[in-house]
Amino acid sequence: MRSFWTLLCCVVLAAALSACKSSAPEPAEEEAAAETEAPAEKAEAEEQAATPEKAPPPPAKPADIPAPPDVAAPPENAERSESGLAWTVLQKGTGDAHPKEWDIVTVNYTGWTTDGRMFDSSTKRGKPAEFPLNRVIKGWTEGVQLMVAGEKRRFWIPGSLAYGDPPKTQDPHAAFGPPRGTLVFDVELLSFKEAPKPPEAPKDVAGIPKNAKKTDSGLGSRVLKKGTGKEHPTATSVVTVHYTGWTTDGKMFDSSIVRGSPATFGLNQVIPGWTEGLQLMVAGEKRRLWIPEELAYKGRPGRPQGMLVFDVELLDIKN
């Protein structure tokens, strides 16, 4: 019985809809055209929605810069210094002043090993590099001081002025470190900023004096200015300092004062002599530290060698 009433209701509803449709006015020509086009447009939209958009291909990486034809060895017309550095001038400069070793230089460069493998390039990255000239390998510190702004040179830097010579025996870790042996760089000196005059080397730079305290590790220290704080940093503290460092022959190799900006770092991220020595200090204190080689860079190529001497002022501690 229920089926009969359902069927009867459907018949009555269909008749009503048919009557309404027959009494409606005929659509205008434009409306009829729109009505006939709509299903096609709808189908196209549905098809586009169903088809996932293809992701654009990743941008191609810039190709390595080809090595120069004379990458294997300096040519006959190359000039040489007593240290073993060799160079040729590729482009004359427009300036007349030379940077000093503590000045901040801006350069474009590319470096290759003598077998023609490119290992670094600011040119490829599309962004010049800026750094204090005394914070890089010795060959760069010496060579770029010979240049003027706008000049471009090719340098052949022996391992003794770079990251060291290749090991005599097969080193399984050699592939993970900096390239060894002679390195070839094309360097363009774009500009440089003269840094403040560096502090003079202390008179007691050559060795730990009698009035300095010495720890069991061999670290020497002497207070130059008493601090205002009471807390000492821990080995994991983050400290802010001003400092200058010298080798025992009085040569300055690094200085936040020259850069005009204090340094901030974790005490567990620096050489052991710093980690130990700064824990002896309080905020506002200034000390001179004599750090033996085993607590410094341990003879690593490209780093200052032997005992190092630092004047350090502890500005702030964050535990």
Secondary structure, DSSP 8 states (H G I E B T S, - for coil): -HHHHHHHHHHHHHHHHHHHHHHS----HHHHHHHHHHHHHHHHHHHHHHS-----------------TTTTS--TT-EE-TTS-EEEEEE--S------TTSEEEEEEEEEETTS-EEEEHHHHTS-EEEEGGGS-HHHHHHHTT--TT-EEEEEE-GGGTT----SS--TTGGGS---S-EEEEEEEEEEE---------TTTTS--TTSEE-TTS-EEEEEE--S------TT-EEEEEEEEEETTS-EEEEHHHHTS-EEEEGGGS-HHHHHHHTT--TT-EEEEEE-GGGTTTT-TTS--S-EEEEEEEEEEE-
